[in-house]
Each structure stands twice: as C-alpha cells, then as structure tokens.
Amino acid sequence: MPKIKLKLNMDSINQALKEVKAYQKKVEGAGEEIAKQLSEIGYSVAYSVMQGHVFSGETIESLTLEKKGEGRYVLYAESQAILFFEFGAGVRYGGGHPWDDDFGFGPGTYPGNGHWDDPNGWWFPTDDPRLVIRRDKNGQGWGHSYGNKPHMPFYNADRAMRDSLLTVAKAVLR
C-alpha cells in the first residue's frame, strides 16, 4: 500500500483523494493480472514435473491452461494416465499423496484387476520396447511393474501458486 502524505488544506486533500482513487482502480484491475501470473506459475511447475518422466508424453501433451473468465484460469490435463501420474499406483508406490483422502484415492482404490497389493508386482502385455522385459511364445511382449510413485504435478503446481501469491500480488500492486 503506498503512503499518501497530505497537508490540511483543500489542494492537498484533493490530491490525496486522487491518489486513493488511482490506487483503488489499480487494485480493482490487479486480480486479473495476479490470477494470470499465478496460473502461469502453476502451468510451468506441472509441465516441469511431467517433463522429467519418460512415459508422460500423452499426459504432458494434454496439459492445458485455459482462461475461463475474469481472473479465473483452469489448469488441467486430459489424459487417461493423469490419475496414475498424480496419485501413483501399486503396492510399493501407491498412496502417500497429500490429497489421497480428499479425492478418495490410495492403494487399492483403482477399479482394476486387483493386483495392486501383489508383493511380487504384476506382468502386463505391452508392445512398447522400453517396457518389454520378456516375450511369450506368440511374440507378445510383457512388462513388469510394482506400480509407480505419485509424481504430483498438480499438487506441486498448487503449492507453487500458493507460495507465490504474496510475492506476485506485491509485484502487481507496486
């Protein structure tokens, strides 16, 4: 908040009122800029988390920051893998996300084939050469997994935006 100095005369009081009105107008318009800058921070953090993982191609390509109205931005990903990427899965890695309880996720919550708690992990069919560990007599490739840890791109984006709020607001209102 800027400091406004005035003397007790009409000219000084009128000047102070002009300064207050100008600052009020700046504050009224600041919400949009603050929201825009925070959403860009969130996008950057989510993107960088996803970028660090080799199997995030479909997910990172679907990451979108969309303006939904005045001062309202939405960050989302339209990917079949986003929940696995955000919350993790499997006996060794599923669970441990700070939002597990909020959204009803955690070990054993995915309505799949029930192997999430197998201490030996599970085998899955795949043609991805990066994942094939063995092939059966028909040439079908098989990969093995114990699950994947939660990478939390949206949780980390949320924290970065929250942690940046005061700094961004001060910079915009300066």
C-alpha positions in Angstrom: 0.0 0.0 0.0 1.5 3.3 -1.0 1.9 6.1 1.6 -0.1 9.2 0.9 1.1 12.4 2.5 -1.2 15.4 2.8 -1.5 18.7 4.5 -4.6 20.0 6.0 -5.7 22.2 3.1 -8.1 21.7 0.2 -5.5 21.2 -2.5 -3.5 18.6 -0.6 -6.7 16.7 0.4 -8.0 16.7 -3.2 -4.6 15.4 -4.4 -4.7 12.7 -1.7 -8.2 11.7 -2.8 -7.0 11.4 -6.4 -4.1 9.2 -5.3 -6.5 7.0 -3.3 -8.9 6.6 -6.3 -6.0 5.8 -8.6 -4.7 3.1 -6.3 -8.3 1.8 -5.8 -8.6 1.5 -9.6 -5.2 -0.3 -9.7 -6.3 -2.8 -7.0 -9.6 -3.5 -8.9 -7.7 -4.4 -12.0 -4.9 -6.3 -10.2 -7.0 -9.5 -9.7 -6.8 -10.5 -13.3 -3.1 -10.0 -13.6 -2.4 -11.8 -10.3 -4.6 -14.8 -11.4 -2.8 -14.8 -14.8 0.7 -14.8 -13.3 -0.2 -17.5 -10.7 -1.7 -19.7 -13.3 1.4 -19.4 -15.5 3.5 -20.4 -12.5 1.2 -23.4 -11.9 1.5 -24.5 -15.6 5.2 -24.2 -15.5 5.6 -26.3 -12.4 3.2 -29.0 -13.6 4.9 -29.1 -17.0 8.4 -29.4 -15.5 7.3 -32.3 -13.2 5.8 -34.1 -16.2 8.7 -33.3 -18.4 11.1 -35.2 -16.1 9.4 -38.6 -16.7 9.8 -40.6 -19.9 6.3 -42.0 -20.0 4.5 -38.7 -19.6 4.1 -37.9 -23.4 0.3 -38.2 -23.7 -0.2 -36.5 -20.4 2.2 -33.6 -20.9 0.8 -33.0 -24.4 -2.7 -32.7 -22.9 -1.7 -30.2 -20.2 -3.8 -27.1 -20.8 -4.1 -23.7 -19.1 -7.4 -22.1 -20.1 -8.9 -18.7 -19.2 -12.5 -19.3 -18.0 -13.4 -15.7 -17.1 -12.2 -12.6 -15.5 -9.5 -13.6 -13.1 -10.3 -17.3 -13.5 -7.9 -19.8 -15.0 -8.1 -23.6 -15.1 -5.1 -25.9 -15.4 -5.9 -29.4 -16.4 -4.7 -32.5 -18.3 -7.0 -34.7 -20.5 -5.1 -37.9 -20.3 -6.0 -41.5 -19.3 -2.8 -41.7 -17.3 -3.1 -38.4 -15.3 -4.5 -40.0 -12.1 -1.7 -42.6 -12.1 0.8 -39.8 -12.7 -0.7 -37.6 -10.0 -1.6 -40.2 -7.3 0.7 -43.2 -8.1 -0.4 -46.8 -8.1 0.6 -50.2 -6.9 1.8 -52.0 -3.8 5.2 -50.2 -3.4 4.3 -46.8 -4.6 0.5 -46.2 -4.4 -0.6 -43.9 -1.7 1.2 -41.1 0.1 -0.2 -38.3 -1.9 -1.4 -35.4 0.4 -4.7 -35.3 -1.4 -5.4 -39.1 -1.2 -8.2 -38.7 1.4 -9.6 -35.6 -0.2 -10.3 -37.4 -3.5 -10.7 -41.0 -2.3 -7.5 -42.3 -3.9 -4.9 -44.5 -2.4 -3.7 -48.2 -2.6 -6.5 -50.5 -3.9 -8.9 -47.7 -4.9 -8.5 -48.1 -8.7 -11.2 -50.5 -10.1 -8.7 -52.6 -12.0 -7.9 -56.3 -11.9 -6.9 -56.4 -8.2 -3.1 -56.8 -8.4 -2.3 -53.6 -6.7 -1.3 -55.4 -3.5 0.7 -58.2 -5.0 4.1 -58.1 -3.3 5.6 -59.7 -6.5 4.2 -56.9 -8.7 2.4 -57.8 -11.9 3.0 -58.5 -15.5 1.2 -56.6 -18.3 1.1 -57.0 -22.1 3.0 -54.3 -24.0 4.5 -53.6 -27.4 6.5 -50.6 -26.1 10.2 -51.6 -26.5 11.1 -49.5 -23.5 8.9 -51.7 -21.3 9.3 -55.2 -22.7 11.1 -57.5 -20.3 10.2 -60.8 -22.0 8.2 -62.2 -24.8 6.0 -65.2 -24.8 5.9 -68.0 -27.4 3.5 -65.9 -29.5 5.8 -63.0 -29.5 3.7 -60.9 -27.2 5.9 -58.5 -25.1 5.4 -58.4 -21.4 6.4 -55.7 -18.9 6.6 -55.9 -15.1 5.7 -53.3 -12.5 5.4 -52.8 -8.8 3.4 -49.6 -9.6 4.5 -46.0 -9.9 5.1 -43.4 -7.3 2.9 -40.3 -7.2 4.7 -37.5 -9.2 2.1 -34.9 -8.1 2.3 -32.3 -10.9 -0.9 -30.6 -9.9 -0.2 -30.8 -6.1 3.2 -29.2 -6.8 1.6 -26.6 -9.1 -0.9 -25.8 -6.3 1.8 -25.3 -3.7 3.9 -23.1 -6.0 0.9 -20.9 -6.8 0.0 -20.7 -3.1 3.7 -19.9 -2.1 4.0 -17.2 -4.8 0.7 -15.4 -4.1 2.1 -12.7 -1.8 5.2 -12.1 -4.0 3.1 -11.8 -7.1 0.4 -9.6 -5.5 3.1 -7.3 -4.1 4.8 -7.0 -7.5 1.5 -6.3 -9.4 0.3 -3.7 -6.9 3.7 -2.0 -6.7 
